[in-house]
Amino acid sequence: MSAICQVTGRKPGYGKRVSHSHRRTSRRWEPNLQRRKYWVPSEGRWVRLRVSVKGMKTIEKRGIEAVVAGLRAKGVRC
């Protein structure tokens, strides 16, 4: 499973690790993803999402109903 937030679309960032001697090697910054279950009252069921912490804040602000409706409009199965 890829490291992408279902709500915000955050993905890993890529860059270089630079040592003291200035050698460069590739690295990636992973988003802070969590698996969370949210109760959707209109459907009467739980929805499991893989969201970043920023995505959790978005759900708290907009509400789970609006977020799930937006995901369904994009064609995401949840």
Helices and strands as residue ranges (DSSP letters): E 13-18, E 24-29, E 33-40, E 45-52, H 53-62, H 64-74
